[in-house]
Amino acid sequence: MKKLIFIFLSVLLVNAGMAQTRVTGTVTASDDGSPIPYAVVLLKGSRGVGTNTDADGKYALSDLPANAVLIFSYVGYKTQEISVAGRSVLNVEMATDALALDEVIVVAYGTSTRGTFTGAASVVKADAIKDVPSLSFENAMGGKIAGLQITTLSGQAGSTSSIRVRGRGFDERLQRAFVRC
């Protein structure tokens, strides 16, 4: 009987040491407290174990060891490694990393950095389009860049435009990046 109790207690202690936890939290920017959407959260030392934050900066990871270390990263922010240490809620504030940001050029087939770009690039300053009487940013850009063709898909207010650079269309992700630049 003593042997059976000893085996039961040893199995219980081993399982307690290897307890799996669920960790949730929010990733925010340290400068203004705004949530960081789609930041990467990875388990250190494991391949393919991780997640992305949602649009509100929230994340959840299940089945993590109690001594897990999570890696938080996002473009333009410093990467952080934080130990879970048995916590179930882990909120993270990420500091900006201005030195990691580089000039990005949006081209018809993707994006490129300034050092690796081998084509002709056009820059349109805000002064060139600030006095143009136009209803939208896309219409103000018309005729300012060689090879840029902007067409409105319908005549209704607020309708989307089609942006083409030398015959190739932007996908939605690149079009949003182009408008932000």
Secondary structure, 3 states (H helix, E strand, C coil): CHHHHHHHHHHHHHHHHCCEEEEEEEEEECCCCCECCCCEEEECCCCCCEEECCCCCEEEEEEEECCCEEEEECCCECCEEEECCCCCECCEEECECHHHCCCEEEECCEEEECCCCCCCCCCCCHHHHCCCCCCCHHHHHCCCCCCEEEEECCCCCCCCEEEEECCEECCHHHHHHHHHC
